[in-house]
Amino acid sequence: MKLAISGTYSSGKTLTSYALSHLIGIPRTRARTMRELLPFAVPGKTLEQCNGAELLQLIVRRHVERCVHESHLTDGFISDGSSLQEWIYGSVRVIVGINPNDSVHLADTERVVRTEEMAFFEAVVDQLGIAIKEHVKETYDAFVHLPNELTLAKDGHRPVNERFRTLADESIAQNIDALGIPRHVVSGTLPERLERIVEIFGFEPVTDVDKAIALAEDEYKAVDMTIESDRAWATK
C-alpha cells in the first residue's frame, strides 16, 4: 500500500503520518519542509521574502526529494503529504499572490492583478502540474485527506492565511478526485483518525494506539522548528 496523508497547513499530516507508521509498521516517507530547505536553497530569506522563481525552485526540490525517497520503498509507504500539495501551494498563488498575506484585503471572489510576471509564473506552474500529477497518479494507491479542523499555527514562518488554506484544501480534494485516486476524508482526534484509517484499509496494528502516538510525539519534538532567521548555521 502506497498511502498519502493529504491536507493543508496545520491539518495534522505530520503527526498523523508518524503515528500511523508506528501503529501499522509501514515506513513513512516525506520531503523536507520549506523551512528546512530555505537556508540551503535561498540563503538569508524567509518564505515571505521569496519571489516566484525561488518558490518554483522550492517546489521542484520537494518534488524531487519525495520521488527519491519513495523510489526506495517498493513494498509500500505512508507519505507525509504529496507532491500534489506542493504544486497546489504554487498554483493557488496565482490567485492570492506570491506572498498571500499581501492580498488579505481582497474579497473571496477577487484575485491579484495578472501582471506579465504573474502570467509567466502561472504558465510554468501549469506545466509543472502536468508532470507532478502524472507522478501522483502512478504512485499512490489512496489518499487519506485531513480537513481543516485544527487552528492554523501562527509560527511566524508561513505566509499563509485562512483564504489560502481553504483554496488549497479545495484544490487538493478536486485534483485527487480528478486523478481517480480513492480519497478518504478522516477527521476527529488523533486516536480517532488512526482507528478510522485502520478500519478503512483493514490494516493490522503492530502496537497499540497510545504507544504509537507517544512514539510519534517524541519524533515530532525532534523536528527542527527554528525559524529561518535563527538558522544561520545551515549556511555556513
GUNURO-734236 format. One record per residue (C-alpha): residue number from 1; x, y negated, z negated; residue in one letter. Coordinates in steps of 0.02 Angstrom, whole numbers, plus 50000, padded with zeros to 5 digits. Each point is the difference from the previous one (the first is absolute). Example, Ala and Ser with C-alpha at 12.3 -4.5 7.8 and 13.67 -1.06 7.14 Angstrom:
2
  doke     px     py     pz  bake
     1  50615  50225  49610     A
     2  50069  49828  50033     S
//
This chain:
236
  doke     px     py     pz  bake
     1  50000  50000  50000     M
     2  50065  49829  50051     K
     3  49896  49881  49897     L
     4  50012  49811  49994     A
     5  49937  49895  49855     I
     6  49938  49840  50080     S
     7  49940  49833  49933     G
     8  50060  49822  49987     T
     9  50098  49905  49869     Y
    10  49960  50046  49819     S
    11  49887  50145  50047     S
    12  50102  50125  49899     G
    13  50082  50095  50145     K
    14  50171  50020  49921     T
    15  49947  50065  49829     L
    16  49867  50112  50079     T
    17  50125  50076  50122     S
    18  50128  50027  49861     Y
    19  49873  50086  49889     A
    20  49923  50104  50140     L
    21  50172  50063  50052     S
    22  50033  50060  49822     H
    23  49825  50072  49983     L
    24  50001  50110  50155     I
    25  50187  50024  50029     G
    26  50007  49923  50174     I
    27  50146  49880  50031     P
    28  49967  49815  50013     R
    29  50070  49888  50134     T
    30  50004  49811  50017     R
    31  50086  49853  50080     A
    32  50089  49868  49899     R
    33  49889  49852  49960     T
    34  50023  49828  50077     M
    35  50071  49947  49833     R
    36  50132  50136  50008     E
    37  50043  49963  50181     L
    38  50008  49811  49997     L
    39  50172  49978  49918     P
    40  50076  50106  50138     F
    41  49890  49955  50147     A
    42  49973  49813  49970     V
    43  50127  49947  49867     P
    44  49954  49848  49897     G
    45  49816  49995  50049     K
    46  49839  50049  49916     T
    47  49860  50077  50101     L
    48  49908  49834  49999     E
    49  50150  49919  50086     Q
    50  50015  50129  50139     C
    51  49955  49948  50177     N
    52  49911  50108  50127     G
    53  50157  50078  50072     A
    54  50062  50048  49826     E
    55  49833  50078  49956     L
    56  50009  50105  50158     L
    57  50171  50061  49947     Q
    58  49932  50052  49830     L
    59  49852  50091  50080     I
    60  50118  50097  50115     V
    61  50120  50041  49858     R
    62  49860  50073  49895     R
    63  49928  50098  50146     H
    64  50169  50076  50045     V
    65  50036  50043  49819     E
    66  49833  50089  49984     R
    67  50030  50099  50160     C
    68  50171  50057  49940     V
    69  49938  50054  49829     H
    70  49847  50088  50070     E
    71  50101  50094  50131     S
    72  50095  50092  49863     H
    73  49841  50066  49917     L
    74  49932  50118  50131     T
    75  49898  50102  49875     D
    76  49897  49850  49946     G
    77  50006  49847  49890     F
    78  49902  49864  49913     I
    79  50037  49829  50074     S
    80  49990  49842  49895     D
    81  49914  49895  50133     G
    82  50036  50018  50185     S
    83  50072  49904  50146     S
    84  49822  49952  50044     L
    85  49988  49882  49852     Q
    86  50167  49917  50040     E
    87  49939  49965  50176     W
    88  49833  49935  49935     I
    89  50088  49883  49879     Y
    90  50075  49925  50158     G
    91  49842  50000  50105     S
    92  49896  49915  49865     V
    93  50126  49858  49999     R
    94  49940  49955  50174     V
    95  49838  49947  49914     I
    96  50066  49926  49836     V
    97  50173  49942  50050     G
    98  50177  50060  49968     I
    99  49983  49945  49819     N
   100  49819  50040  49954     P
   101  50002  49882  49853     N
   102  50018  49852  50118     D
   103  49826  50033  50069     S
   104  49900  50028  49841     V
   105  49900  49842  50040     H
   106  49924  50080  50156     L
   107  49826  50074  49997     A
   108  49981  50188  50019     D
   109  49953  49981  50183     T
   110  50144  49884  50042     E
   111  50175  50045  50058     R
   112  50163  49904  50015     V
   113  50040  49902  50157     V
   114  50060  50115  50140     R
   115  50163  49914  50044     T
   116  50118  50068  50134     E
   117  50107  50074  49861     E
   118  49850  50086  49921     M
   119  49941  50064  50170     A
   120  50171  50080  50028     F
   121  49999  50073  49824     F
   122  49829  50074  50035     E
   123  50058  50077  50164     A
   124  50150  50082  49916     V
   125  49894  50064  49855     V
   126  49875  50074  50124     D
   127  50138  50095  50089     Q
   128  50071  50063  49835     L
   129  49826  50060  49957     G
   130  49997  50116  50152     I
   131  50155  50093  49941     A
   132  49954  49999  49816     I
   133  49824  50065  50027     K
   134  50067  50139  50110     E
   135  50119  50051  49859     H
   136  49860  49995  49871     V
   137  49882  50104  50107     K
   138  50133  50133  50031     E
   139  50061  50005  49820     T
   140  49861  49995  49869     Y
   141  49869  50133  49971     D
   142  49892  49889  49890     A
   143  49993  49837  49903     F
   144  49945  49966  49823     V
   145  49946  49818  50000     H
   146  50002  49902  49838     L
   147  49878  49852  50002     P
   148  50039  49827  49933     N
   149  49928  50029  49827     E
   150  50153  49946  49899     L
   151  50053  49822  49965     T
   152  50127  49929  50123     L
   153  50167  49990  49911     A
   154  50066  49823  49980     K
   155  50184  50044  50004     D
   156  50070  49847  50088     G
   157  50062  50108  50142     H
   158  49863  50036  50125     R
   159  49922  49859  50102     P
   160  49832  50085  49988     V
   161  49826  49943  49954     N
   162  49830  50083  49992     E
   163  49954  49954  50179     R
   164  50160  50078  50066     F
   165  49974  50154  49893     R
   166  49818  50020  50056     T
   167  50043  49980  50185     L
   168  50143  50124  49984     A
   169  49892  50127  49908     D
   170  49864  49991  50132     E
   171  50126  50017  50140     S
   172  50086  50151  49921     I
   173  49833  50091  49987     A
   174  49948  49953  50177     Q
   175  50164  50055  50077     N
   176  50006  50167  49908     I
   177  49823  50036  50058     D
   178  50041  49947  50179     A
   179  50146  50123  50001     L
   180  49882  50139  49949     G
   181  50095  50046  49841     I
   182  49893  50055  49851     P
   183  49988  49859  49872     R
   184  49940  50032  49823     H
   185  49962  49849  49890     V
   186  50049  50040  49821     V
   187  49967  49879  49858     S
   188  49996  49997  49810     G
   189  50133  50018  49867     T
   190  50164  50088  50041     L
   191  49943  50165  49920     P
   192  49837  49989  50097     E
   193  50092  49966  50162     R
   194  50116  50148  49975     L
   195  49859  50119  49957     E
   196  49900  49942  50151     R
   197  50147  50023  50120     I
   198  50031  50175  49934     V
   199  49815  50038  50025     E
   200  49994  49931  50178     I
   201  50149  50098  50065     F
   202  49993  50152  49888     G
   203  50175  49972  49933     F
   204  50068  50116  49864     E
   205  50073  49895  49857     P
   206  50170  50053  49935     V
   207  49981  49898  49840     T
   208  49861  49908  49908     D
   209  49939  49825  50043     V
   210  50065  49916  49841     D
   211  50176  50068  50025     K
   212  50000  49950  50184     A
   213  49949  49823  49953     I
   214  50132  49988  49863     A
   215  50136  50055  50123     L
   216  49935  49876  50129     A
   217  50001  49856  49876     E
   218  50180  50038  49951     D
   219  50051  49998  50184     E
   220  49903  49841  50033     Y
   221  50088  49910  49858     K
   222  50166  50038  50082     A
   223  49952  49909  50162     V
   224  50093  49835  50018     D
   225  49865  49865  49989     M
   226  50120  49854  49989     T
   227  49950  49855  50112     I
   228  50115  49961  50147     E
   229  50078  49843  49925     S
   230  50065  50103  49854     D
   231  50076  50138  50106     R
   232  50159  49916  50061     A
   233  50096  50159  49962     W
   234  49926  50078  50156     A
   235  50084  49877  50116     T
   236  50174  50017  49929     K
//
